């Protein structure tokens, strides 16, 4: 991995006003580049519309575009002009009528889309089966860039350790997590730290701020966590940019502010022989308030 400055941007959007939100994204990306001289920026989940569309599925589908297309053109051009990598999350049209994908694009400094990850674990309210609008993806995505190998997840995906572990096993040094988190700050914080520490990766988590069309207000507090579980950048509950330089040798010491050598590697030290059955389906021994069926994308 190359040493570089990475930023997370949290900005309020105008619900379902795609052009206005893309224009605002560009303004904030330019500001991040100017203020931090960053080479990578991560934006929050569904940044062009907001998370909850609050309209019929087909109406929302017709509002969206395919990728690449109208909704990516300006961001791709800006990435090329600024010589910056952009993690740009948005809803996109699927191949079938009414199919909507919650996607996370990795655009490089030439303006090329190097990776397009479609959320594999939509939140229960987001799933078609739960009265929502999103069709799950079925592919794990790690992108080899000039900055390093970047794995892509989106919001609720972060709750599933297996997904981030797969990205790490595929060589990811950085995992980006655009989000519109519907739970508490404590859950946001410990899950981000756990996924970073579990896999010895940088976790770049950009969370939404403000309200979406469904009236949900998001709390921001975007964060960057290093591979030993330390939060090295933390946003507040307002529109904000956070940025920090990523060290390409981050696991030499067992904790921060300490010279004691780190002598373990969570990936190498796995006793894989005891994991038989880990990929079988299951359910909690405790009963949630309601179960929403999950149509698997794989």
Beta strands, then each sheet from edge to edge (+ up, - down):
strand 1: 4-10
strand 2: 40-43
strand 3: 85-93
strand 4: 100-107
strand 5: 113-118
strand 6: 142-144
strand 7: 149-154
strand 8: 174-179
strand 9: 202-207
strand 10: 209-211
strand 11: 217-219
strand 12: 223-225
strand 13: 231-234
strand 14: 240-246
sheet 1: 5+ 4- 3+ 2+ 1+ 14-
sheet 2: 6+ 7- 8- 9- 12+ 13-
sheet 3: 10+ 11-
end
